[in-house]
């Protein structure tokens, strides 16, 4: 599988947020990454931007 086409900074932020090594983020299938990001978003408390 090819690495994701994301910047190093983005990969570092994702790795930190997901608690996984950066290498794992880079080689994670896109649909799995999206699923994990959605789970992460659901865990965060909602806040109004108004």
C-alpha positions in Angstrom: 0.0 0.0 0.0 1.3 3.5 -0.9 1.8 6.1 1.9 -0.9 8.7 2.2 -0.4 11.9 0.3 -0.4 14.2 3.3 2.3 16.6 4.6 4.7 15.7 7.4 3.1 18.2 9.7 -0.4 16.8 9.1 0.9 13.2 9.7 2.6 14.4 13.0 -0.6 16.0 14.2 -2.7 12.9 13.3 -0.2 10.6 15.0 -0.3 12.6 18.2 -4.1 12.9 18.2 -4.6 9.2 17.5 -1.8 8.0 19.8 0.0 6.0 17.1 3.5 6.1 15.5 3.8 8.4 12.5 4.8 5.5 10.3 1.5 3.8 11.1 -0.5 6.9 10.2 1.4 7.2 6.8 0.6 3.6 5.8 -2.9 3.4 7.3 -5.7 2.8 4.7 -7.6 6.0 4.1 -11.0 4.6 5.1 -9.5 3.4 8.4 -8.0 6.8 9.0 -11.3 8.5 8.4 -13.1 6.1 10.7 -10.6 6.8 13.5 -10.9 10.6 13.0 -14.7 10.3 13.2 -14.4 8.4 16.4 -12.0 11.0 17.8 -14.3 13.8 16.8 -17.2 12.1 18.6 -15.1 11.9 21.8 -14.3 15.6 21.9 -16.9 17.9 23.6 -18.8 20.1 21.3 -18.3 23.8 21.5 -20.1 26.7 19.8 -18.2 29.0 17.5 -20.9 31.8 17.8 
